[in-house]
Amino acid sequence: MNGKTYNIVTFGCQMNVNESAWLERSLKQAGFSPAAEETARIHILNTCSVWAKPVQKVMSLLGRIEKLTNADPDVLIAVGGCVAQQAGEQFFKRFPQVRLVFGPDGTVNAPAALERLLSEPELKLSLLDFSETYVDKDPLLNSPAPASAYVDIMQGCDNFCTYCIVPFTRGPKKSRLRQSVLAECRALVERGSREITLLGQNVNAYALDQPEWNDSFAGLLYEVAAIPGLARLRFMTSHPKDIAPEVISAFRDLPNLCPRLHLPLQSGSNRVLERMNRQYTVERYLDIVAALREARPELELSTDIIVGFPGETEEDFEATMQAMQAARFIDSFSFCYSDRPGTKSELFSDKISQRVALERLTRLQAWQTEQREAFLKSRVGARTSVLVEAPSKRNNGRQGRDPYGYIVNVVSQRARAGDILPVIIVDAKKHSLIAKEAFDD
């Protein structure tokens, strides 16, 4: 059987998804071929360790691959991403088929490492060192680009929120050269991308690690937005403490900057925010929200919330609910707190019981579901645009996303991927919208 067949499974954030997409392009260029899990000779797991569940899923998948392949020593497993950075060479002892572990900074060297491992069956390799500067990768853009593309602008974080493992698994913040970011964005647009999302653990901190550049995230936003042919621009994720007035102004000045921002709150209690080391208050956060909506009245927000952080009282949780109502989030990603190894909060003694945390999470998510469904229903009858991405399974038409990032299924047979289609929203589902093409009267 051809040893250069691979299967990639990705866990976690959009940065992981983007890194897996680069790995796939790189492997194909090197002569590797994608294969189903049952037949692949190389299994690549790109992992996430922000929450406990993804870590558990990684361990479960490794055990399943071992059973599926009857522990065949000719089957090679590579574990990459944050769990690999965290656990490192421990994988070699627990799972004999694992012969490569690589952290986020080692991704660029993973394809060459796999080539070497195929020729040296007894070898195991680890690529876990952090680099001092951003490790740029050839984007390998030798084929049509997706309608909606993602571009990394930085890596890592050094805020050290007390619950977060990212500084330990992705290292300190490292910004990518502006010229490199712009070159990739221009190449994507030239090859067909109509929308670009700029990615980083904290995009608002872009270039703060390189003061000699005399650069900023706002400056980068304006330059990317000016690329001819770019219809939509987004970015994620933003830390509230670093959002600059110039970034807020960009929502007023740049019509192709989409009116949707993901701005993690994490808690609505100042006491809890201080224990989290978030470095802002609820009042400061809501001032940012007000400034954003003044700059762009139609702007909508989503957020991240941790429920049941150590020491969280019922009063603290109610403060979170009040802050969410004040901010009027249309969506949120909410989780019960879980210990991450090596973080400061792991040592906090005043943990909240799982029962209490789950009860609070249920209340929060019920409120959020109502807000999302009400927002989607409010869109019925509205004229908007959809960036077409793929055929729709729902109505034998086309599927894409509106400026707020929600999936829209359009009754249309003529539109192609990459088209910006004017539509009228005719129905709202729990998580998506139905539309028809809007023709000029």
One Martini backbone bead per residue (centre of mass of N, CA, C, O) as a GRO file, in nm:
protein
  441
    1MET     BB    1   0.098   0.034   0.019
    2ASN     BB    2   0.078   0.360   0.015
    3GLY     BB    3   0.263   0.565   0.241
    4LYS     BB    4   0.138   0.858   0.107
    5THR     BB    5  -0.111   0.851   0.302
    6TYR     BB    6  -0.366   1.075   0.440
    7ASN     BB    7  -0.509   1.201   0.761
    8ILE     BB    8  -0.699   1.481   0.882
    9VAL     BB    9  -0.749   1.607   1.218
   10THR     BB   10  -0.942   1.878   1.363
   11PHE     BB   11  -0.902   2.093   1.641
   12GLY     BB   12  -1.066   2.386   1.718
   13CYS     BB   13  -0.951   2.654   1.591
   14GLN     BB   14  -0.904   2.847   1.309
   15MET     BB   15  -0.598   2.818   1.313
   16ASN     BB   16  -0.597   2.513   1.287
   17VAL     BB   17  -0.748   2.500   1.023
   18ASN     BB   18  -0.535   2.663   0.864
   19GLU     BB   19  -0.294   2.473   0.920
   20SER     BB   20  -0.422   2.222   0.788
   21ALA     BB   21  -0.448   2.344   0.506
   22TRP     BB   22  -0.146   2.378   0.467
   23LEU     BB   23  -0.063   2.086   0.503
   24GLU     BB   24  -0.223   1.978   0.265
   25ARG     BB   25  -0.082   2.140   0.043
   26SER     BB   26   0.206   2.041   0.108
   27LEU     BB   27   0.160   1.735   0.071
   28LYS     BB   28   0.061   1.740  -0.220
   29GLN     BB   29   0.321   1.870  -0.336
   30ALA     BB   30   0.492   1.606  -0.217
   31GLY     BB   31   0.291   1.343  -0.307
   32PHE     BB   32   0.053   1.324  -0.139
   33SER     BB   33  -0.253   1.148  -0.027
   34PRO     BB   34  -0.566   1.138   0.037
   35ALA     BB   35  -0.756   0.957   0.300
   36ALA     BB   36  -0.913   0.745   0.466
   37GLU     BB   37  -0.899   0.629   0.780
   38GLU     BB   38  -0.889   0.317   0.695
   39THR     BB   39  -0.626   0.372   0.470
   40ALA     BB   40  -0.433   0.535   0.609
   41ARG     BB   41  -0.074   0.575   0.693
   42ILE     BB   42  -0.134   0.875   0.784
   43HIS     BB   43  -0.190   1.045   1.098
   44ILE     BB   44  -0.329   1.372   1.163
   45LEU     BB   45  -0.330   1.567   1.469
   46ASN     BB   46  -0.491   1.873   1.531
   47THR     BB   47  -0.473   2.038   1.836
   48CYS     BB   48  -0.655   2.112   2.150
   49SER     BB   49  -0.627   2.277   2.504
   50VAL     BB   50  -0.839   2.479   2.622
   51TRP     BB   51  -1.014   2.226   2.671
   52ALA     BB   52  -1.089   1.915   2.784
   53LYS     BB   53  -1.248   1.774   2.553
   54PRO     BB   54  -1.033   1.776   2.322
   55VAL     BB   55  -0.831   1.600   2.475
   56GLN     BB   56  -1.014   1.351   2.500
   57LYS     BB   57  -1.053   1.315   2.193
   58VAL     BB   58  -0.762   1.253   2.124
   59MET     BB   59  -0.728   0.998   2.294
   60SER     BB   60  -0.961   0.844   2.164
   61LEU     BB   61  -0.855   0.851   1.870
   62LEU     BB   62  -0.591   0.701   1.918
   63GLY     BB   63  -0.729   0.438   2.011
   64ARG     BB   64  -0.892   0.393   1.749
   65ILE     BB   65  -0.653   0.371   1.553
   66GLU     BB   66  -0.522   0.131   1.689
   67LYS     BB   67  -0.763  -0.062   1.634
   68LEU     BB   68  -0.804  -0.018   1.327
   69THR     BB   69  -0.477  -0.106   1.274
   70ASN     BB   70  -0.360  -0.312   1.479
   71ALA     BB   71  -0.092  -0.162   1.553
   72ASP     BB   72   0.055  -0.085   1.302
   73PRO     BB   73   0.389   0.009   1.246
   74ASP     BB   74   0.328   0.140   0.948
   75VAL     BB   75   0.166   0.335   1.109
   76LEU     BB   76   0.148   0.688   1.119
   77ILE     BB   77   0.163   0.930   1.387
   78ALA     BB   78   0.062   1.277   1.416
   79VAL     BB   79   0.105   1.532   1.669
   80GLY     BB   80  -0.046   1.846   1.688
   81GLY     BB   81  -0.029   2.135   1.853
   82CYS     BB   82  -0.119   2.198   2.182
   83VAL     BB   83  -0.104   1.910   2.297
   84ALA     BB   84   0.180   1.855   2.194
   85GLN     BB   85   0.315   2.089   2.349
   86GLN     BB   86   0.225   1.982   2.631
   87ALA     BB   87   0.307   1.655   2.611
   88GLY     BB   88   0.477   1.551   2.387
   89GLU     BB   89   0.673   1.262   2.440
   90GLN     BB   90   0.444   1.100   2.582
   91PHE     BB   91   0.321   0.972   2.324
   92PHE     BB   92   0.542   0.758   2.269
   93LYS     BB   93   0.468   0.576   2.519
   94ARG     BB   94   0.148   0.539   2.478
   95PHE     BB   95   0.188   0.559   2.143
   96PRO     BB   96   0.375   0.389   1.917
   97GLN     BB   97   0.263   0.529   1.644
   98VAL     BB   98   0.390   0.776   1.750
   99ARG     BB   99   0.648   0.982   1.558
  100LEU     BB  100   0.508   1.277   1.580
  101VAL     BB  101   0.572   1.598   1.732
  102PHE     BB  102   0.399   1.924   1.702
  103GLY     BB  103   0.395   2.247   1.719
  104PRO     BB  104   0.304   2.542   1.593
  105ASP     BB  105   0.614   2.611   1.513
  106GLY     BB  106   0.645   2.311   1.365
  107THR     BB  107   0.463   2.297   1.111
  108VAL     BB  108   0.662   2.381   0.879
  109ASN     BB  109   0.833   2.088   0.934
  110ALA     BB  110   0.638   1.840   0.904
  111PRO     BB  111   0.661   1.737   0.608
  112ALA     BB  112   0.966   1.665   0.624
  113ALA     BB  113   0.939   1.471   0.863
  114LEU     BB  114   0.761   1.261   0.720
  115GLU     BB  115   0.958   1.185   0.503
  116ARG     BB  116   1.176   1.078   0.697
  117LEU     BB  117   1.004   0.861   0.850
  118LEU     BB  118   0.957   0.677   0.600
  119SER     BB  119   1.283   0.617   0.572
  120GLU     BB  120   1.281   0.589   0.914
  121PRO     BB  121   1.118   0.356   1.105
  122GLU     BB  122   1.274   0.414   1.402
  123LEU     BB  123   1.188   0.704   1.408
  124LYS     BB  124   1.160   0.998   1.622
  125LEU     BB  125   0.987   1.322   1.640
  126SER     BB  126   1.043   1.663   1.766
  127LEU     BB  127   0.855   1.992   1.738
  128LEU     BB  128   0.882   2.222   2.027
  129ASP     BB  129   1.004   2.482   1.959
  130PHE     BB  130   1.034   2.811   2.009
  131SER     BB  131   1.016   3.101   1.847
  132GLU     BB  132   1.110   3.442   1.833
  133THR     BB  133   0.963   3.446   1.560
  134TYR     BB  134   0.777   3.444   1.301
  135VAL     BB  135   0.670   3.162   1.115
  136ASP     BB  136   0.688   3.144   0.790
  137LYS     BB  137   0.475   3.040   0.518
  138ASP     BB  138   0.416   2.903   0.237
  139PRO     BB  139   0.098   2.928   0.093
  140LEU     BB  140   0.059   2.759  -0.171
  141LEU     BB  141  -0.074   2.931  -0.430
  142ASN     BB  142  -0.172   2.697  -0.700
  143SER     BB  143  -0.485   2.763  -0.668
  144PRO     BB  144  -0.785   2.810  -0.614
  145ALA     BB  145  -0.958   3.007  -0.403
  146PRO     BB  146  -1.153   3.067  -0.162
  147ALA     BB  147  -1.407   3.274  -0.097
  148SER     BB  148  -1.318   3.212   0.207
  149ALA     BB  149  -1.043   3.340   0.389
  150TYR     BB  150  -0.735   3.279   0.579
  151VAL     BB  151  -0.507   3.495   0.783
  152ASP     BB  152  -0.218   3.510   0.937
  153ILE     BB  153  -0.063   3.765   1.175
  154MET     BB  154  -0.022   3.579   1.435
  155GLN     BB  155   0.140   3.446   1.741
  156GLY     BB  156   0.028   3.413   2.037
  157CYS     BB  157   0.067   3.489   2.402
  158ASP     BB  158   0.115   3.733   2.706
  159ASN     BB  159  -0.129   3.764   2.927
  160PHE     BB  160  -0.202   3.542   3.138
  161CYS     BB  161  -0.450   3.411   3.192
  162THR     BB  162  -0.533   3.205   3.456
  163TYR     BB  163  -0.695   2.981   3.251
  164CYS     BB  164  -0.467   2.987   3.022
  165ILE     BB  165  -0.263   2.788   2.785
  166VAL     BB  166  -0.152   2.943   2.534
  167PRO     BB  167   0.132   3.056   2.629
  168PHE     BB  168   0.237   2.745   2.655
  169THR     BB  169   0.157   2.643   2.342
  170ARG     BB  170   0.229   2.932   2.162
  171GLY     BB  171   0.349   3.150   2.307
  172PRO     BB  172   0.454   3.437   2.239
  173LYS     BB  173   0.409   3.708   2.076
  174LYS     BB  174   0.403   3.707   1.701
  175SER     BB  175   0.460   3.896   1.427
  176ARG     BB  176   0.379   3.954   1.104
  177LEU     BB  177   0.468   4.073   0.826
  178ARG     BB  178   0.305   4.293   0.640
  179GLN     BB  179   0.404   4.208   0.356
  180SER     BB  180   0.312   3.910   0.389
  181VAL     BB  181   0.014   3.956   0.438
  182LEU     BB  182  -0.046   4.120   0.179
  183ALA     BB  183   0.050   3.910  -0.027
  184GLU     BB  184  -0.157   3.692   0.048
  185CYS     BB  185  -0.413   3.858   0.008
  186ARG     BB  186  -0.370   3.926  -0.290
  187ALA     BB  187  -0.350   3.635  -0.393
  188LEU     BB  188  -0.634   3.548  -0.308
  189VAL     BB  189  -0.793   3.755  -0.474
  190GLU     BB  190  -0.670   3.679  -0.751
  191ARG     BB  191  -0.793   3.363  -0.700
  192GLY     BB  192  -1.111   3.446  -0.566
  193SER     BB  193  -1.129   3.594  -0.312
  194ARG     BB  194  -1.378   3.794  -0.117
  195GLU     BB  195  -1.286   3.689   0.173
  196ILE     BB  196  -1.120   3.800   0.482
  197THR     BB  197  -0.957   3.654   0.771
  198LEU     BB  198  -0.796   3.768   1.047
  199LEU     BB  199  -0.546   3.601   1.251
  200GLY     BB  200  -0.538   3.560   1.618
  201GLN     BB  201  -0.518   3.560   1.954
  202ASN     BB  202  -0.444   3.897   1.934
  203VAL     BB  203  -0.485   4.129   1.701
  204ASN     BB  204  -0.453   4.402   1.870
  205ALA     BB  205  -0.130   4.318   1.917
  206TYR     BB  206  -0.023   4.396   1.663
  207ALA     BB  207   0.324   4.494   1.673
  208LEU     BB  208   0.392   4.525   1.987
  209ASP     BB  209   0.663   4.336   1.957
  210GLN     BB  210   0.748   4.570   1.716
  211PRO     BB  211   0.830   4.890   1.756
  212GLU     BB  212   1.020   4.936   1.497
  213TRP     BB  213   0.781   4.927   1.282
  214ASN     BB  214   0.556   5.134   1.319
  215ASP     BB  215   0.287   4.967   1.386
  216SER     BB  216  -0.058   4.833   1.323
  217PHE     BB  217  -0.366   4.701   1.307
  218ALA     BB  218  -0.511   4.934   1.176
  219GLY     BB  219  -0.316   4.969   0.938
  220LEU     BB  220  -0.365   4.687   0.824
  221LEU     BB  221  -0.667   4.707   0.774
  222TYR     BB  222  -0.660   4.936   0.562
  223GLU     BB  223  -0.481   4.783   0.355
  224VAL     BB  224  -0.656   4.535   0.309
  225ALA     BB  225  -0.923   4.687   0.233
  226ALA     BB  226  -0.775   4.816  -0.041
  227ILE     BB  227  -0.802   4.567  -0.197
  228PRO     BB  228  -0.880   4.479  -0.494
  229GLY     BB  229  -1.185   4.278  -0.466
  230LEU     BB  230  -1.250   4.315  -0.165
  231ALA     BB  231  -1.559   4.267  -0.001
  232ARG     BB  232  -1.449   4.125   0.273
  233LEU     BB  233  -1.381   4.187   0.632
  234ARG     BB  234  -1.213   4.016   0.901
  235PHE     BB  235  -1.168   3.940   1.266
  236MET     BB  236  -0.961   3.717   1.486
  237THR     BB  237  -0.905   3.783   1.805
  238SER     BB  238  -1.020   4.005   2.066
  239HIS     BB  239  -0.882   4.214   2.306
  240PRO     BB  240  -1.011   4.463   2.494
  241LYS     BB  241  -0.741   4.598   2.608
  242ASP     BB  242  -0.627   4.652   2.284
  243ILE     BB  243  -0.836   4.831   2.169
  244ALA     BB  244  -0.836   5.077   1.937
  245PRO     BB  245  -0.967   5.363   1.814
  246GLU     BB  246  -0.886   5.292   1.515
  247VAL     BB  247  -1.050   5.029   1.504
  248ILE     BB  248  -1.323   5.151   1.555
  249SER     BB  249  -1.310   5.347   1.307
  250ALA     BB  250  -1.305   5.126   1.087
  251PHE     BB  251  -1.615   5.069   1.102
  252ARG     BB  252  -1.674   5.348   0.967
  253ASP     BB  253  -1.460   5.359   0.708
  254LEU     BB  254  -1.511   5.040   0.627
  255PRO     BB  255  -1.737   4.882   0.426
  256ASN     BB  256  -1.581   4.581   0.418
  257LEU     BB  257  -1.625   4.576   0.718
  258CYS     BB  258  -1.782   4.378   0.906
  259PRO     BB  259  -2.081   4.389   1.132
  260ARG     BB  260  -1.882   4.185   1.310
  261LEU     BB  261  -1.789   4.099   1.656
  262HIS     BB  262  -1.547   3.928   1.849
  263LEU     BB  263  -1.575   3.987   2.218
  264PRO     BB  264  -1.438   3.884   2.490
  265LEU     BB  265  -1.554   3.871   2.830
  266GLN     BB  266  -1.610   3.597   3.039
  267SER     BB  267  -1.715   3.834   3.248
  268GLY     BB  268  -1.938   4.051   3.461
  269SER     BB  269  -1.718   4.046   3.692
  270ASN     BB  270  -1.471   4.223   3.838
  271ARG     BB  271  -1.364   4.012   4.031
  272VAL     BB  272  -1.324   3.789   3.819
  273LEU     BB  273  -1.152   3.945   3.615
  274GLU     BB  274  -0.915   3.981   3.809
  275ARG     BB  275  -0.862   3.672   3.852
  276MET     BB  276  -0.818   3.638   3.531
  277ASN     BB  277  -0.645   3.874   3.409
  278ARG     BB  278  -0.795   4.084   3.191
  279GLN     BB  279  -0.752   4.412   3.219
  280TYR     BB  280  -1.063   4.480   3.276
  281THR     BB  281  -1.377   4.618   3.286
  282VAL     BB  282  -1.706   4.633   3.241
  283GLU     BB  283  -1.713   4.934   3.182
  284ARG     BB  284  -1.501   4.930   2.959
  285TYR     BB  285  -1.644   4.733   2.774
  286LEU     BB  286  -1.909   4.903   2.734
  287ASP     BB  287  -1.763   5.143   2.608
  288ILE     BB  288  -1.671   4.991   2.357
  289VAL     BB  289  -1.950   4.914   2.256
  290ALA     BB  290  -2.052   5.206   2.222
  291ALA     BB  291  -1.833   5.295   2.019
  292LEU     BB  292  -1.896   5.087   1.801
  293ARG     BB  293  -2.201   5.174   1.761
  294GLU     BB  294  -2.133   5.461   1.677
  295ALA     BB  295  -1.961   5.382   1.427
  296ARG     BB  296  -2.170   5.109   1.393
  297PRO     BB  297  -2.497   5.062   1.432
  298GLU     BB  298  -2.517   4.754   1.289
  299LEU     BB  299  -2.351   4.625   1.492
  300GLU     BB  300  -2.248   4.297   1.604
  301LEU     BB  301  -2.219   4.065   1.886
  302SER     BB  302  -1.981   3.841   2.022
  303THR     BB  303  -1.879   3.578   2.266
  304ASP     BB  304  -1.709   3.484   2.571
  305ILE     BB  305  -1.787   3.236   2.835
  306ILE     BB  306  -1.722   3.172   3.183
  307VAL     BB  307  -1.850   2.925   3.391
  308GLY     BB  308  -1.744   2.866   3.713
  309PHE     BB  309  -1.536   3.018   3.831
  310PRO     BB  310  -1.342   3.046   4.076
  311GLY     BB  311  -1.558   3.197   4.318
  312GLU     BB  312  -1.828   3.208   4.189
  313THR     BB  313  -2.109   3.372   4.237
  314GLU     BB  314  -2.431   3.449   4.198
  315GLU     BB  315  -2.367   3.750   4.167
  316ASP     BB  316  -2.160   3.718   3.943
  317PHE     BB  317  -2.348   3.581   3.741
  318GLU     BB  318  -2.558   3.810   3.726
  319ALA     BB  319  -2.353   4.013   3.611
  320THR     BB  320  -2.319   3.862   3.346
  321MET     BB  321  -2.610   3.881   3.251
  322GLN     BB  322  -2.621   4.192   3.252
  323ALA     BB  323  -2.391   4.236   3.047
  324MET     BB  324  -2.521   4.081   2.812
  325GLN     BB  325  -2.771   4.262   2.794
  326ALA     BB  326  -2.615   4.530   2.744
  327ALA     BB  327  -2.459   4.416   2.481
  328ARG     BB  328  -2.636   4.236   2.290
  329PHE     BB  329  -2.586   3.947   2.215
  330ILE     BB  330  -2.621   3.714   1.938
  331ASP     BB  331  -2.368   3.551   2.055
  332SER     BB  332  -2.212   3.253   2.217
  333PHE     BB  333  -1.930   3.106   2.392
  334SER     BB  334  -1.999   2.860   2.635
  335PHE     BB  335  -1.847   2.753   2.953
  336CYS     BB  336  -1.715   2.548   3.170
  337TYR     BB  337  -1.492   2.533   3.389
  338SER     BB  338  -1.142   2.421   3.343
  339ASP     BB  339  -0.862   2.277   3.408
  340ARG     BB  340  -0.528   2.377   3.325
  341PRO     BB  341  -0.220   2.291   3.292
  342GLY     BB  342  -0.020   2.546   3.458
  343THR     BB  343  -0.224   2.723   3.566
  344LYS     BB  344  -0.325   2.934   3.812
  345SER     BB  345  -0.627   2.829   3.856
  346GLU     BB  346  -0.555   2.536   3.938
  347LEU     BB  347  -0.477   2.647   4.245
  348PHE     BB  348  -0.748   2.708   4.312
  349SER     BB  349  -0.972   2.625   4.585
  350ASP     BB  350  -1.262   2.767   4.484
  351LYS     BB  351  -1.442   2.559   4.353
  352ILE     BB  352  -1.697   2.473   4.140
  353SER     BB  353  -1.950   2.291   4.098
  354GLN     BB  354  -2.080   2.121   3.838
  355ARG     BB  355  -2.376   2.164   3.903
  356VAL     BB  356  -2.372   2.475   3.923
  357ALA     BB  357  -2.241   2.539   3.650
  358LEU     BB  358  -2.458   2.400   3.470
  359GLU     BB  359  -2.699   2.567   3.565
  360ARG     BB  360  -2.584   2.838   3.466
  361LEU     BB  361  -2.536   2.763   3.172
  362THR     BB  362  -2.829   2.703   3.101
  363ARG     BB  363  -2.935   2.989   3.147
  364LEU     BB  364  -2.751   3.136   2.950
  365GLN     BB  365  -2.821   2.970   2.691
  366ALA     BB  366  -3.122   3.034   2.687
  367TRP     BB  367  -3.092   3.334   2.645
  368GLN     BB  368  -2.916   3.322   2.387
  369THR     BB  369  -3.114   3.173   2.208
  370GLU     BB  370  -3.325   3.396   2.206
  371GLN     BB  371  -3.146   3.614   2.077
  372ARG     BB  372  -3.074   3.473   1.815
  373GLU     BB  373  -3.362   3.412   1.714
  374ALA     BB  374  -3.457   3.707   1.716
  375PHE     BB  375  -3.254   3.813   1.514
  376LEU     BB  376  -3.323   3.628   1.278
  377LYS     BB  377  -3.625   3.711   1.262
  378SER     BB  378  -3.557   4.021   1.205
  379ARG     BB  379  -3.451   3.953   0.901
  380VAL     BB  380  -3.713   3.924   0.789
  381GLY     BB  381  -3.729   4.109   0.476
  382ALA     BB  382  -3.443   4.158   0.429
  383ARG     BB  383  -3.181   4.311   0.269
  384THR     BB  384  -2.896   4.140   0.128
  385SER     BB  385  -2.589   3.953   0.134
  386VAL     BB  386  -2.426   3.671  -0.038
  387LEU     BB  387  -2.162   3.453   0.001
  388VAL     BB  388  -2.085   3.213  -0.206
  389GLU     BB  389  -1.970   2.859  -0.138
  390ALA     BB  390  -2.213   2.641  -0.190
  391PRO     BB  391  -2.411   2.402  -0.201
  392SER     BB  392  -2.742   2.321  -0.106
  393LYS     BB  393  -2.917   2.083   0.094
  394ARG     BB  394  -3.195   2.215   0.156
  395ASN     BB  395  -3.281   2.362  -0.166
  396ASN     BB  396  -3.103   2.317  -0.421
  397GLY     BB  397  -2.896   2.551  -0.402
  398ARG     BB  398  -2.739   2.798  -0.209
  399GLN     BB  399  -2.448   2.864   0.001
  400GLY     BB  400  -2.386   3.112   0.263
  401ARG     BB  401  -2.295   3.444   0.380
  402ASP     BB  402  -2.346   3.700   0.565
  403PRO     BB  403  -2.217   3.981   0.719
  404TYR     BB  404  -2.268   3.818   1.010
  405GLY     BB  405  -2.202   3.493   0.939
  406TYR     BB  406  -2.453   3.360   0.845
  407ILE     BB  407  -2.629   3.113   0.723
  408VAL     BB  408  -2.742   3.095   0.373
  409ASN     BB  409  -3.022   2.981   0.193
  410VAL     BB  410  -3.054   2.974  -0.165
  411VAL     BB  411  -3.275   3.015  -0.429
  412SER     BB  412  -3.035   2.893  -0.662
  413GLN     BB  413  -2.863   2.808  -0.985
  414ARG     BB  414  -2.650   3.041  -1.092
  415ALA     BB  415  -2.468   3.053  -0.868
  416ARG     BB  416  -2.132   3.098  -0.757
  417ALA     BB  417  -1.851   3.070  -0.618
  418GLY     BB  418  -1.799   3.415  -0.507
  419ASP     BB  419  -2.062   3.530  -0.515
  420ILE     BB  420  -2.260   3.826  -0.484
  421LEU     BB  421  -2.585   3.804  -0.344
  422PRO     BB  422  -2.885   3.938  -0.374
  423VAL     BB  423  -3.125   3.938  -0.099
  424ILE     BB  424  -3.416   3.789   0.064
  425ILE     BB  425  -3.547   3.728   0.362
  426VAL     BB  426  -3.791   3.449   0.442
  427ASP     BB  427  -3.636   3.281   0.677
  428ALA     BB  428  -3.599   3.133   1.012
  429LYS     BB  429  -3.378   2.962   1.197
  430LYS     BB  430  -3.183   2.876   1.460
  431HIS     BB  431  -2.889   2.915   1.265
  432SER     BB  432  -3.046   3.022   1.004
  433LEU     BB  433  -3.120   3.114   0.658
  434ILE     BB  434  -3.368   3.215   0.420
  435ALA     BB  435  -3.356   3.283   0.059
  436LYS     BB  436  -3.398   3.518  -0.206
  437GLU     BB  437  -3.364   3.663  -0.480
  438ALA     BB  438  -3.284   4.005  -0.569
  439PHE     BB  439  -3.465   4.192  -0.790
  440ASP     BB  440  -3.501   4.438  -0.986
  441ASP     BB  441  -3.782   4.646  -1.051
   0.00000   0.00000   0.00000
